[in-house]
Structures are given as structure tokens and as C-alpha cells.
Amino acid sequence: MLSRCPPPYRNMTEMMTTVSLQIVGIIEPLIQHADWFFPGDIEFNVTGNYGSPMHVNHNANYSSMPSPDMDHSDRRQHDQARRPLSVATDNMMLEFYKKDG
């Protein structure tokens, strides 16, 4: 089918195929790791009011960074309880703690 397209459309078809593959490459990991990216339950009220869902913020009780004067065991518990800003940020913090001690 690609060989029947005139030359300007052939490039457009190739670009659309490439973009489609790139989108799949981004969306697929989000779907596979949805529980990690979006923790917690969203409560939907299906019988009454059809408004916005109620979302519980599970991160409200946690600060984003542990205190420097925390005990090492407390720091590990803090790290397990918090949700990282991103995979890259979390990996940086793990490397920092490995070097720190």
C-alpha cells in the first residue's frame, strides 16, 4: 500500500507510523505501571450525584525529602512510604543513600 502512495504522502505515512509507535512506547509503560503512578482508590458515587470523583491524597502526610538528622532506619521507612516524584528522582535518591551510608 505504501508503494502506491504518491511521494509527498509516502513521507506523511511513514511519519504517522513512527509517531504511532512512539505514542505506544510512552503509553504502554504507563498502563503497565498504573498502580505505581496512581496509587490509592478513587471512590465513584454511581447511585447519586454524577459529579467529580472523590480522590484521597495519600501523599499529604509525607514530606518529599527525609530530614538529614533522621536515624538511618527511620530514613528507610520514610523512603518506603513516600511516592517518588519520578523514576529518575527515586534512582538518584537511592544512589545518594548508597554513597551516604
Backbone torsions as a table, in degrees:
resi	resn	phi	psi	omega
1	MET	NA	-36.9	-179.6
2	LEU	-64.2	-33.7	-178.1
3	SER	-71.1	-22.0	179.6
4	ARG	-82.2	-15.8	-179.1
5	CYS	-73.6	142.1	173.2
6	PRO	-65.1	155.4	-173.7
7	PRO	-50.6	-43.8	-179.0
8	PRO	-63.5	-34.8	-179.5
9	TYR	-78.6	-24.5	177.9
10	ARG	-62.0	-44.2	178.2
11	ASN	-64.1	-39.2	179.5
12	MET	-64.9	-40.7	178.9
13	THR	-63.9	-42.4	178.3
14	GLU	-63.9	-40.6	179.3
15	MET	-65.6	-41.9	179.9
16	MET	-65.3	-37.3	177.3
17	THR	-64.5	-43.7	179.6
18	THR	-63.5	-44.8	179.5
19	VAL	-62.8	-41.4	179.2
20	SER	-60.4	-43.7	179.0
21	LEU	-65.6	-37.2	178.6
22	GLN	-67.1	-39.1	178.5
23	ILE	-64.1	-43.2	177.7
24	VAL	-61.3	-39.3	179.2
25	GLY	-63.8	-25.5	178.2
26	ILE	-89.1	-45.0	-174.1
27	ILE	-72.2	-39.4	-176.1
28	GLU	-57.8	-47.3	176.8
29	PRO	-63.6	-33.8	176.5
30	LEU	-62.1	-41.4	178.9
31	ILE	-67.5	-43.7	-177.5
32	GLN	-64.8	-32.9	-176.7
33	HIS	-111.9	28.7	-176.3
34	ALA	-58.8	-37.3	-179.9
35	ASP	-63.4	-33.1	-179.7
36	TRP	-76.8	-43.7	-178.7
37	PHE	-70.5	-34.7	-175.4
38	PHE	-126.7	73.9	-177.9
39	PRO	-74.5	159.2	176.1
40	GLY	90.6	168.2	-178.2
41	ASP	-102.5	147.9	172.1
42	ILE	-109.5	125.8	-177.8
43	GLU	-92.1	120.5	178.0
44	PHE	-104.2	129.0	177.6
45	ASN	-91.1	96.8	-173.9
46	VAL	-88.0	-13.7	-175.8
47	THR	-98.2	-26.8	-173.0
48	GLY	-112.5	-118.3	-175.8
49	ASN	-66.0	133.0	-179.7
50	TYR	-97.2	54.6	179.1
51	GLY	-92.7	-162.7	178.8
52	SER	-69.8	149.0	177.8
53	PRO	-69.5	152.9	176.9
54	MET	-87.1	122.8	-179.9
55	HIS	-110.5	132.1	178.7
56	VAL	-94.2	124.6	179.0
57	ASN	-86.6	102.6	-179.0
58	HIS	-78.3	-13.0	-177.4
59	ASN	-93.0	-0.4	-175.1
60	ALA	-65.3	-28.5	-176.5
61	ASN	-88.6	-0.6	-175.3
62	TYR	-116.0	137.1	171.1
63	SER	-82.2	158.3	-175.4
64	SER	-75.1	-25.9	-178.3
65	MET	-126.9	140.2	175.7
66	PRO	-72.6	155.1	178.6
67	SER	-72.0	141.4	179.9
68	PRO	-64.4	-27.1	-178.6
69	ASP	-93.4	17.5	174.8
70	MET	-73.2	147.8	172.1
71	ASP	-64.9	149.6	-176.1
72	HIS	-60.1	-38.8	179.4
73	SER	-68.5	-37.1	176.3
74	ASP	-65.7	-36.6	-179.8
75	ARG	-64.1	-40.2	178.4
76	ARG	-64.4	-40.9	177.4
77	GLN	-64.0	-40.1	178.3
78	HIS	-62.4	-42.8	-179.7
79	ASP	-63.9	-37.2	-179.3
80	GLN	-72.4	-28.4	-176.6
81	ALA	-83.4	-27.1	-175.3
82	ARG	-86.7	156.5	176.3
83	ARG	-100.5	127.0	-176.3
84	PRO	-68.0	154.4	176.0
85	LEU	-66.1	-38.0	176.5
86	SER	-159.8	169.3	178.1
87	VAL	-62.6	-39.7	-179.5
88	ALA	-64.4	-43.2	179.4
89	THR	-63.8	-43.7	-179.6
90	ASP	-63.2	-42.4	178.7
91	ASN	-64.5	-37.1	177.1
92	MET	-63.4	-42.6	-179.9
93	MET	-65.7	-38.8	177.3
94	LEU	-62.1	-43.6	178.0
95	GLU	-63.2	-40.1	179.2
96	PHE	-61.7	-45.5	-179.0
97	TYR	-68.4	-33.2	177.0
98	LYS	-63.9	-43.3	179.8
99	LYS	-71.1	-34.3	-176.3
100	ASP	-71.9	-31.0	177.5
101	GLY	155.9	NA	NA
